[in-house]
Amino acid sequence: MTTGTTRRRASIIHGYGASPEDHWFGWLAEQLDADGIPTTIPALPDPQDPDPAQWAEAVRADLGALDENSTVVAHSLGCLTVLRCLRSLPGPWHLGTLVLVSGFVDPLPALPELNSHIGDGCDVEGLTNHIGRLTIMRSDADPYVPPGHTDRLAGLLGISAEVVPGAGHFLASDGVTSLHEVLEAIVS
């Protein structure tokens, strides 16, 4: 007799100008792996000059079929990419946990070179009906994503953003090489 248990799994999606080895991504993957949650961090194509279609294809390929045992963590521009991927999923689907760090759906004044990528953002209406647990985090001093942008996204998704004081844009250069708040949002 076999049990029909499905293993939990996680994906960490990086943002603009980043790679899987940057910031807190590897630390989080190690922690999740140690907790028995196999974790992938796909390298999105051309992170210095991201193409929305190529990023969406890479994220879709990494996420595969989502279910209540799936966790997705995204940072910055990776959040918009994940939201667009979720929006494009056909038929009924369910995602166990979604954590968005410095997420946004509006153009960023500090990064006008991303305006064509961001475009009109993403219609997030109804997405929360498919997500078991949703957490959105921001810093109180993000130089790239204004706090109001992340708060607006959180409001569109019907929650409030959690604030991590002094974390900047959650980059290694901001001193963020581990992010216990994200780990807690997943395993607690």
Buried (B, 14 or more C-beta within 10 A) or exposed (E): EEEEEEEBBBBBBBBBBBEBEBBBBBBBBEBBEEEEBEBBBBEBEEBEEBBBEEBBBBBBEBBEEBBEBBBBBBBBBBBBBBBBBBEEBEEEEEBBBBBBBBBBBBBBEEBEEBEEBBEEBBEBEEBBEBBBBBBBBBBEEBEBBBBEBBBBBBEBBEEEBBBBEEBBBBBEEBEBBBBEBBBEBBBE
